[in-house]
Amino acid sequence: MLNKLPIELNITIYEYLDKLKPFDTTSRKIMQSNIIWKKKIEKEGFTDKSLNYYQEYKWKKKIEKYQFNYKRQWTLGCVGRIMPLTKPLFCKAEKIY
């Protein structure tokens, strides 16, 4: 059903529905586009410019998980040897149009 809708309507639908899964390659491209993710990241307070806001969001979540795990290990006294994360270079986001 969403395949038959124009891309502009799909974009507005995906902006408000966070839990919706992609069902084909077109919907995946729309869901991972900068048009949708730039607005979501700016709401969270991320102000840096990026080529790929979806990958930036995934990187931010990975850092948060890493920090949480480190704090938990530090509290339990079993930190061990932990290597710092290095930020990868992101490619440009896929174009929809």
DSSP file (Angstrom, degrees, kcal/mol; ACC not computed):
  #  RESIDUE AA STRUCTURE BP1 BP2  ACC     N-H-->O    O-->H-N    N-H-->O    O-->H-N    TCO  KAPPA ALPHA  PHI   PSI    X-CA   Y-CA   Z-CA
    1    1 A M    >         0   0    0      0, 0.0     3,-0.8     0, 0.0     4,-0.5   0.000 360.0 360.0 360.0 -42.8    0.0    0.0    0.0
    2    2 A L  G >   +     0   0    0      1,-0.2     3,-0.6     2,-0.2     8,-0.1   0.742 360.0  67.3 -70.0 -20.9    2.8    2.5    0.9
    3    3 A N  G 3  S+     0   0    0      1,-0.2    -1,-0.2     7,-0.0     7,-0.1   0.827  97.2  53.1 -65.5 -30.6    4.5    1.6   -2.5
    4    4 A K  G <  S+     0   0    0     -3,-0.8    -1,-0.2     2,-0.1    -2,-0.2   0.654  92.6  90.1 -81.4 -15.8    1.6    3.3   -4.4
    5    5 A L  S <  S-     0   0    0     -3,-0.6     5,-0.0    -4,-0.5    -3,-0.0  -0.472  88.3-100.3 -78.5 152.0    1.9    6.5   -2.4
    6    6 A P     >  -     0   0    0      0, 0.0     4,-1.9     0, 0.0     3,-0.4  -0.284  33.1-109.7 -66.4 160.3    4.1    9.3   -3.7
    7    7 A I  H  > S+     0   0    0      1,-0.2     4,-2.4     2,-0.2     5,-0.2   0.851 116.0  59.8 -62.1 -36.2    7.5    9.7   -2.0
    8    8 A E  H  > S+     0   0    0      1,-0.2     4,-1.8     2,-0.2    -1,-0.2   0.895 107.1  46.0 -61.8 -39.8    6.5   13.0   -0.3
    9    9 A L  H  > S+     0   0    0     -3,-0.4     4,-2.1     2,-0.2    -1,-0.2   0.888 110.6  53.4 -69.2 -38.3    3.7   11.2    1.6
   10   10 A N  H  X S+     0   0    0     -4,-1.9     4,-2.6     1,-0.2    -2,-0.2   0.897 106.8  53.3 -61.8 -39.1    6.0    8.4    2.5
   11   11 A I  H  X S+     0   0    0     -4,-2.4     4,-1.6     1,-0.2    -1,-0.2   0.926 109.2  47.4 -62.6 -45.0    8.4   10.9    3.9
   12   12 A T  H  X S+     0   0    0     -4,-1.8     4,-0.9     1,-0.2    -1,-0.2   0.868 112.3  50.6 -66.2 -34.5    5.8   12.4    6.2
   13   13 A I  H >X S+     0   0    0     -4,-2.1     4,-1.8     1,-0.2     3,-0.7   0.938 111.2  47.4 -65.7 -46.7    4.6    9.0    7.3
   14   14 A Y  H 3< S+     0   0    0     -4,-2.6    -2,-0.2     1,-0.2    -1,-0.2   0.750 102.8  64.1 -70.0 -23.5    8.2    7.9    8.2
   15   15 A E  H 3< S+     0   0    0     -4,-1.6    -1,-0.2    -5,-0.2    -2,-0.2   0.846 114.1  31.8 -66.1 -32.1    8.9   11.1   10.1
   16   16 A Y  H << S+     0   0    0     -4,-0.9     2,-0.8    -3,-0.7    -2,-0.2   0.699 108.9  68.8-100.9 -22.4    6.2   10.3   12.6
   17   17 A L     <  +     0   0    0     -4,-1.8     3,-0.3     1,-0.2    -1,-0.2  -0.848  52.4 170.5-103.1 104.0    6.3    6.5   12.8
   18   18 A D  S    S+     0   0    0     -2,-0.8    -1,-0.2     1,-0.2    -4,-0.0   0.819  73.7  52.8 -81.0 -31.8    9.6    5.4   14.4
   19   19 A K  S    S+     0   0    0      2,-0.1     2,-0.2     0, 0.0    -1,-0.2   0.428  77.7 120.2 -88.1   1.2    8.9    1.7   14.8
   20   20 A L        -     0   0    0     -3,-0.3    -3,-0.0    -6,-0.1     0, 0.0  -0.485  55.6-141.2 -71.7 132.0    7.9    1.1   11.1
   21   21 A K        -     0   0    0     -2,-0.2     2,-0.2     1,-0.1    -2,-0.1  -0.666  21.4-106.0 -92.4 147.2   10.1   -1.5    9.4
   22   22 A P        -     0   0    0      0, 0.0     3,-0.1     0, 0.0    -1,-0.1  -0.492  28.4-171.8 -70.5 141.8   11.3   -1.2    5.8
   23   23 A F        +     0   0    0      1,-0.2     2,-0.3    -2,-0.2     3,-0.0   0.531  66.0   4.7-113.7 -10.1    9.5   -3.5    3.4
   24   24 A D  S  > S-     0   0    0      1,-0.0     4,-1.9   -21,-0.0    -1,-0.2  -0.933  86.3 -86.6-157.5-179.2   11.4   -3.0    0.2
   25   25 A T  H  > S+     0   0    0     -2,-0.3     4,-2.3     1,-0.2     5,-0.2   0.842 122.0  54.5 -67.8 -33.1   14.5   -1.1   -1.1
   26   26 A T  H  > S+     0   0    0      2,-0.2     4,-2.2     1,-0.2    -1,-0.2   0.932 110.0  45.9 -65.7 -44.7   12.6    2.1   -1.8
   27   27 A S  H  > S+     0   0    0      1,-0.2     4,-2.5     2,-0.2    -2,-0.2   0.864 111.5  53.2 -67.3 -33.9   11.2    2.3    1.7
   28   28 A R  H  X S+     0   0    0     -4,-1.9     4,-1.7     2,-0.2    -1,-0.2   0.914 109.0  49.1 -65.2 -42.2   14.7    1.5    3.2
   29   29 A K  H  < S+     0   0    0     -4,-2.3    -2,-0.2     1,-0.2    -1,-0.2   0.905 113.1  47.1 -63.2 -41.0   16.2    4.4    1.1
   30   30 A I  H >< S+     0   0    0     -4,-2.2     3,-1.1     1,-0.2     6,-0.3   0.916 111.7  50.3 -66.4 -42.3   13.5    6.8    2.3
   31   31 A M  H 3< S+     0   0    0     -4,-2.5    -1,-0.2     1,-0.2    -2,-0.2   0.789 114.8  43.5 -68.8 -26.9   13.9    5.7    6.0
   32   32 A Q  T 3< S+     0   0    0     -4,-1.7    22,-0.4    -5,-0.1    -1,-0.2   0.264  90.6 118.1-100.6  11.6   17.7    6.2    5.9
   33   33 A S  S <> S-     0   0    0     -3,-1.1     4,-1.9    -4,-0.2     3,-0.5  -0.354  73.5-121.3 -79.7 159.1   17.6    9.5    4.0
   34   34 A N  H  > S+     0   0    0     60,-0.3     4,-2.2     1,-0.2     5,-0.3   0.769 106.9  70.6 -67.7 -26.0   18.9   12.8    5.4
   35   35 A I  H  > S+     0   0    0      1,-0.2     4,-0.5     2,-0.2    -1,-0.2   0.904 109.9  31.0 -58.6 -42.5   15.5   14.3    5.0
   36   36 A I  H  > S+     0   0    0     -3,-0.5     4,-1.3    -6,-0.3     3,-0.2   0.914 122.2  46.0 -82.9 -46.5   14.1   12.3    7.8
   37   37 A W  H  X S+     0   0    0     -4,-1.9     4,-2.4     1,-0.2     5,-0.2   0.765 101.8  64.0 -76.5 -25.5   17.1   11.8   10.1
   38   38 A K  H  X S+     0   0    0     -4,-2.2     4,-2.1     1,-0.2    -1,-0.2   0.926 106.1  45.4 -62.8 -42.7   18.3   15.4   10.1
   39   39 A K  H  X S+     0   0    0     -4,-0.5     4,-1.4    -5,-0.3    -1,-0.2   0.897 113.2  50.2 -66.5 -40.6   15.1   16.6   11.8
   40   40 A K  H  X S+     0   0    0     -4,-1.3     4,-0.8     1,-0.2    -2,-0.2   0.891 113.1  45.5 -65.9 -39.5   15.2   13.7   14.3
   41   41 A I  H  <>S+     0   0    0     -4,-2.4     5,-1.9     1,-0.2     4,-0.5   0.870 108.5  55.6 -74.5 -36.2   18.8   14.4   15.3
   42   42 A E  H ><5S+     0   0    0     -4,-2.1     3,-0.8    -5,-0.2    -1,-0.2   0.833 102.5  57.8 -65.7 -29.9   18.3   18.2   15.5
   43   43 A K  H 3<5S+     0   0    0     -4,-1.4    -1,-0.2     1,-0.2    -2,-0.2   0.827 103.9  53.2 -65.3 -31.1   15.5   17.5   18.0
   44   44 A E  T 3<5S-     0   0    0     -4,-0.8    -1,-0.2    -3,-0.4    -2,-0.2   0.526 125.3-101.1 -83.4  -5.8   18.0   15.7   20.2
   45   45 A G  T < 5S+     0   0    0     -3,-0.8     2,-0.6    -4,-0.5    -3,-0.2   0.554  71.9 144.5 101.3   8.1   20.4   18.6   20.2
   46   46 A F      < +     0   0    0     -5,-1.9    -1,-0.3     1,-0.1    -2,-0.1  -0.722  15.3 169.5 -82.1 118.5   22.9   17.4   17.6
   47   47 A T        +     0   0    0     -2,-0.6    -1,-0.1    -3,-0.1    -5,-0.1   0.522  34.5 109.9-112.0  -7.2   24.1   20.5   15.7
   48   48 A D        -     0   0    0      1,-0.1     2,-0.3     0, 0.0    -2,-0.0  -0.372  70.0-116.1 -70.4 148.0   27.1   19.3   13.7
   49   49 A K        +     0   0    0     -2,-0.1     2,-0.3     2,-0.0    -1,-0.1  -0.608  40.1 179.2 -81.3 146.1   26.7   19.1    9.9
   50   50 A S        -     0   0    0     -2,-0.3     3,-0.2     1,-0.1   -12,-0.0  -0.963  39.2-136.8-145.0 158.2   27.0   15.6    8.5
   51   51 A L  S    S+     0   0    0     -2,-0.3    42,-1.4     1,-0.3     2,-0.4   0.775 103.3  26.4 -82.5 -29.4   26.9   13.7    5.2
   52   52 A N     >  -     0   0    0     40,-0.2     4,-1.7     1,-0.1    -1,-0.3  -0.853  61.0-178.3-140.7  99.1   24.8   10.9    6.6
   53   53 A Y  H  > S+     0   0    0     -2,-0.4     4,-2.1    -3,-0.2     5,-0.1   0.791  84.1  59.6 -71.7 -28.2   22.6   11.7    9.6
   54   54 A Y  H  > S+     0   0    0    -22,-0.4     4,-2.2     2,-0.2    -1,-0.2   0.936 107.9  44.8 -64.6 -45.6   21.4    8.1    9.9
   55   55 A Q  H  > S+     0   0    0      1,-0.2     4,-2.4     2,-0.2    -2,-0.2   0.859 110.7  55.0 -67.3 -34.6   24.9    6.8   10.4
   56   56 A E  H  X S+     0   0    0     -4,-1.7     4,-2.4     2,-0.2    -1,-0.2   0.903 107.6  49.9 -62.4 -40.9   25.6    9.7   12.9
   57   57 A Y  H  X S+     0   0    0     -4,-2.1     4,-2.2     2,-0.2    -2,-0.2   0.928 110.9  48.4 -63.3 -45.4   22.5    8.5   14.9
   58   58 A K  H  X S+     0   0    0     -4,-2.2     4,-2.0     1,-0.2    -2,-0.2   0.894 111.9  50.2 -62.0 -39.0   23.8    4.9   14.9
   59   59 A W  H  X S+     0   0    0     -4,-2.4     4,-2.3     2,-0.2    -2,-0.2   0.904 108.8  52.0 -64.7 -41.7   27.2    6.1   16.0
   60   60 A K  H  X S+     0   0    0     -4,-2.4     4,-2.2     1,-0.2    -2,-0.2   0.905 110.6  47.8 -61.9 -42.6   25.7    8.2   18.8
   61   61 A K  H  X S+     0   0    0     -4,-2.2     4,-2.2     2,-0.2    -1,-0.2   0.872 109.9  53.0 -66.5 -36.7   23.7    5.2   20.1
   62   62 A K  H  X S+     0   0    0     -4,-2.0     4,-2.3     2,-0.2    -2,-0.2   0.906 109.4  48.9 -65.3 -41.0   26.8    3.1   20.0
   63   63 A I  H  X S+     0   0    0     -4,-2.3     4,-2.7     2,-0.2     5,-0.2   0.912 110.1  51.4 -63.8 -43.1   28.8    5.6   22.1
   64   64 A E  H  X S+     0   0    0     -4,-2.2     4,-2.3     1,-0.2    -2,-0.2   0.912 111.8  46.6 -61.3 -42.4   26.0    5.8   24.6
   65   65 A K  H  X S+     0   0    0     -4,-2.2     4,-2.6     2,-0.2    -1,-0.2   0.907 112.0  51.0 -65.6 -41.6   25.9    2.0   25.0
   66   66 A Y  H  X S+     0   0    0     -4,-2.3     4,-2.2     2,-0.2    -2,-0.2   0.915 111.4  47.5 -61.5 -44.6   29.7    1.9   25.2
   67   67 A Q  H  X S+     0   0    0     -4,-2.7     4,-2.4     2,-0.2    -1,-0.2   0.898 111.7  50.6 -64.9 -40.6   29.7    4.5   28.0
   68   68 A F  H  X S+     0   0    0     -4,-2.3     4,-2.3    -5,-0.2    -2,-0.2   0.929 110.9  48.2 -63.0 -44.9   26.9    2.7   29.9
   69   69 A N  H  X S+     0   0    0     -4,-2.6     4,-2.5     1,-0.2    -1,-0.2   0.897 111.4  50.6 -63.0 -39.8   28.9   -0.6   29.7
   70   70 A Y  H  X S+     0   0    0     -4,-2.2     4,-2.6     2,-0.2    -1,-0.2   0.928 110.6  48.6 -64.3 -44.2   32.1    1.1   30.9
   71   71 A K  H  X S+     0   0    0     -4,-2.4     4,-2.1     1,-0.2    -1,-0.2   0.897 112.3  49.1 -62.4 -40.2   30.3    2.7   33.9
   72   72 A R  H  X S+     0   0    0     -4,-2.3     4,-1.9     2,-0.2    -1,-0.2   0.917 112.8  46.8 -65.9 -42.6   28.7   -0.6   34.8
   73   73 A Q  H  X>S+     0   0    0     -4,-2.5     5,-2.3     1,-0.2     4,-1.0   0.883 111.4  52.1 -66.4 -37.0   32.0   -2.4   34.6
   74   74 A W  H  <5S+     0   0    0     -4,-2.6     3,-0.3     1,-0.2    -1,-0.2   0.901 109.2  50.0 -64.7 -40.5   33.7    0.3   36.6
   75   75 A T  H  <5S+     0   0    0     -4,-2.1    -1,-0.2     1,-0.2    -2,-0.2   0.885 112.9  46.0 -64.8 -39.3   31.0    0.0   39.3
   76   76 A L  H  <5S-     0   0    0     -4,-1.9    -1,-0.2    -5,-0.2    -2,-0.2   0.620 112.9-120.1 -80.6 -12.1   31.5   -3.7   39.5
   77   77 A G  T  <5S+     0   0    0     -4,-1.0    -3,-0.2    -3,-0.3     3,-0.1   0.710  83.3 107.4  84.6  20.5   35.3   -3.4   39.6
   78   78 A C      < +     0   0    0     -5,-2.3    -4,-0.2    -6,-0.2    -3,-0.1  -0.416  27.0 136.5-128.4  58.8   35.9   -5.4   36.4
   79   79 A V        +     0   0    0     -6,-0.2    -1,-0.1    -5,-0.1    -5,-0.1   0.967  28.6 166.9 -72.1 -52.7   37.0   -2.8   33.9
   80   80 A G        -     0   0    0     -3,-0.1     2,-0.7    -7,-0.1    -1,-0.1  -0.309  55.0 -24.5  71.1-158.0   39.9   -4.7   32.3
   81   81 A R        +     0   0    0      2,-0.0     2,-0.5    -2,-0.0    -1,-0.0  -0.823  66.9 179.4 -95.6 115.8   41.4   -3.5   29.1
   82   82 A I        -     0   0    0     -2,-0.7    -2,-0.0   -12,-0.0    -3,-0.0  -0.969  19.0-142.9-120.2 127.6   39.0   -1.5   27.0
   83   83 A M        -     0   0    0     -2,-0.5     2,-0.1     1,-0.1    -2,-0.0  -0.703  25.8-114.4 -87.2 137.1   39.9    0.0   23.6
   84   84 A P        -     0   0    0      0, 0.0     2,-0.2     0, 0.0    -1,-0.1  -0.391  31.6-111.0 -69.8 148.9   38.5    3.4   22.8
   85   85 A L        -     0   0    0     -2,-0.1     2,-0.4   -22,-0.1   -22,-0.0  -0.530  25.3-149.5 -77.4 144.5   36.1    3.7   19.9
   86   86 A T        -     0   0    0     -2,-0.2    -1,-0.0     0, 0.0     0, 0.0  -0.960  19.5-119.4-115.7 135.8   37.2    5.5   16.8
   87   87 A K        -     0   0    0     -2,-0.4     2,-0.1     1,-0.1     3,-0.0  -0.564  29.0-138.1 -75.5 125.7   34.6    7.2   14.7
   88   88 A P        -     0   0    0      0, 0.0     2,-0.5     0, 0.0    -1,-0.1  -0.344  22.7-101.4 -77.5 163.7   34.4    5.9   11.1
   89   89 A L        -     0   0    0     -2,-0.1     2,-0.4     1,-0.0     0, 0.0  -0.740  39.0-141.4 -83.4 130.8   34.1    8.0    8.0
   90   90 A F        -     0   0    0     -2,-0.5   -39,-0.1     1,-0.0     2,-0.1  -0.750   5.7-134.1 -97.8 140.3   30.6    8.0    6.7
   91   91 A C        -     0   0    0     -2,-0.4   -36,-0.1     1,-0.2     3,-0.1  -0.358  42.2 -79.0 -78.9 167.3   29.6    7.9    3.1
   92   92 A K        -     0   0    0      1,-0.1   -40,-0.2    -2,-0.1    -1,-0.2  -0.361  54.0-103.2 -65.5 149.0   27.0   10.2    1.7
   93   93 A A        -     0   0    0    -42,-1.4     2,-0.1     1,-0.1   -60,-0.1  -0.353  44.0 -92.6 -70.1 154.1   23.4    9.2    2.3
   94   94 A E        -     0   0    0    -62,-0.2     2,-0.3   -65,-0.1   -60,-0.3  -0.423  39.7-122.6 -68.9 141.5   21.4    7.7   -0.5
   95   95 A K        -     0   0    0      1,-0.1    -1,-0.1    -2,-0.1   -65,-0.1  -0.674  16.0-161.9 -87.7 139.8   19.4   10.1   -2.6
   96   96 A I              0   0    0     -2,-0.3    -1,-0.1     1,-0.1   -66,-0.1   0.893 360.0 360.0 -85.2 -45.3   15.7    9.5   -2.9
   97   97 A Y              0   0    0    -90,-0.0    -1,-0.1     0, 0.0    -2,-0.0   0.464 360.0 360.0 -89.3 360.0   14.9   11.5   -5.9
